[in-house]
Amino acid sequence: MLEFYALYIFSMLLSSLNSVYLYKKFQLTAGTSLQANTMYLIINGVVSAIVPGILMIARGQPLECTPYSLIVALIIMVCAAANTAAQLKAYSLGKIATVNILATVGSIILSCAWGVLVLRETLTFFDVIAIGLMLLSTLLIRGTDQGGKQGKGILWLYGLVILFSSIISILNKQHQVEATFETVDTLSFSVWIGIIRTVIFTGVALIILAKSGKSAFAFSRASVGYATASSVISGSCYIITLFTGTVLPIVVTSPLGTGLGIIMSSILPWVFYKEKLTRKQIIGILFSLSGAILFLVG
């Protein structure tokens, strides 16, 4: 079991490094517009299909396809697209910190509830304390006011962000432990996720092109390079997450992954960009680290 935890933790740390460094480099060169996000997600979809595809070819493994896996992959990608749109809209109407807190806390709570009520997973005393520490850490680190006015209709957007982020987490886990319907293997599922993501966001790109013209996607080679490198890492981490999800309970991986992400997203900017850590961030990091240790000990 420890080797699965080690592999999962490695993927979370690598994913955080990717977000803070490579994806940040992409944003600095391409911006954060809808066009930039769309281009990134198209590249990410293509690469996310190629990476597991290469592994399958090396292993002589055929691409599998079942109706259940295709439906789950499609729902995950539709929710991912809708979640991105809801977050961007919520950012424009409310406070960024509030959106991030609700998405994180809501996803942890609903994922753990699914694990306990549906998958019959159990929570130890240490697990409950660890989840509490992760939630406190989220409130401390992501609770800094980042501006923004409270717009009308923001509550339903908060609800959508929580719902979509939770569905993505739950379905990724559910597919890996599904016992009633026939499913494809982890690599094949990753390929279909990549293909569907590419198709969906290519459609979005065509709509943008029809309205704004070719200039909307005039990005530099550096932007494309950073997007590709970032997608290779994120695609690899996704495969590891799916693989470990067949063994590790979601009541642990959801808050543990969040806690590790919080630690790295606070420390790495300090390492790479010399951003100062506030007292709240330091305390939040200690809470997250304590929670991660409790998960492993418990």
Disulfide bonds with the S-S distance in Angstrom:
none
